Amino acid sequence: MSRIAYVNGQYVRHGDAAVHVEDRGYQFADGVYEVCEVWQGKIVDMPRHLDRLSRSLGELQIDWPMSRNAVEFVLRQVVRRNLVKNGLVYIQVTRGVAKRDHFFPSDDVAPSIVVTAKSTSPAAAEAQAEKGISVVSYPENRWPRVDIKTVALLPNVLAKQHAKENGGKEAWYIDTEGNVTEGGSTNAWIVTKDGALVTRPAENGILRGITRAVVLDLVKREDLTFEERPFSLQEAFEAKEAFVTAASTLVMPVTRVDGRIVGNGHPGSVALRLRELFHTATDLQTA
Ligand code: PLP
């Protein structure tokens, strides 16, 4: 079976899927995106992801490429046509195709939309979670509007590549005060020696992660102690546990930060429990 992508109104073979060379996403990174998990044939938290997409589009004054209902339909279609039971569905919207010019194009230029989906291996993800991951710190290198989920990911690419070259799976951004902001493509958490969960407030310096929000709901439901406040790299070194959250990783334990062992060097019980409970707190919609 060949993979199918949706590009500006058409379902095409993934290998043939393309946008114009003057798409503003390609030339200016003038676009936004979302990634939803697909779990057991269900799209996870689609309304929350589309709410965030709507906000990102609004902040950049890009119109919806079509109605929200139509976008939902296409997301479902792409998941189904690719026979994805477990995996990810990706949507990208850019300001459209126009002669290269920094100014916004005229109103008659329609936004571009691309949707793709891929299968992932739940077994591989669980094996990774049983081992945990290493993270590597990296100085914050992004613009201040990280609350907008733009496709301008070059800083994140550089941070994550640095992490990879230093034995890590994720980079943790450090701000000028020495605090961890978030990961290159995840939100960052620790569990203190006293058992309190700590994650940075979403007001500034981070993307308001959907997985983070679901985990916060879970934390409240389970009556766990939590503090939404910045935490330093030093605190992370001394933490009982650490983990990251994202639609692509769910709750993923962190066992090393900059080569230093976190807690006992094994995935923490709080992280593993939250991972296990994760889907009980999500909105699951049949693809
Ligand atoms: N932070 C950054 C920079 C991200 O790129 C992502 C996901 O791509 C996240 C956090 C996690 O967000 P979500 O839980 O919505 O996937």
Residues whose N, C-alpha, C, O or C-beta is under 5 A from the ligand:
A	BS01	PLP	V35 E182 G183 G184 S185 T186 N187 L207 R208 G209 I210 T211 R212 T245 A246 A247 S248
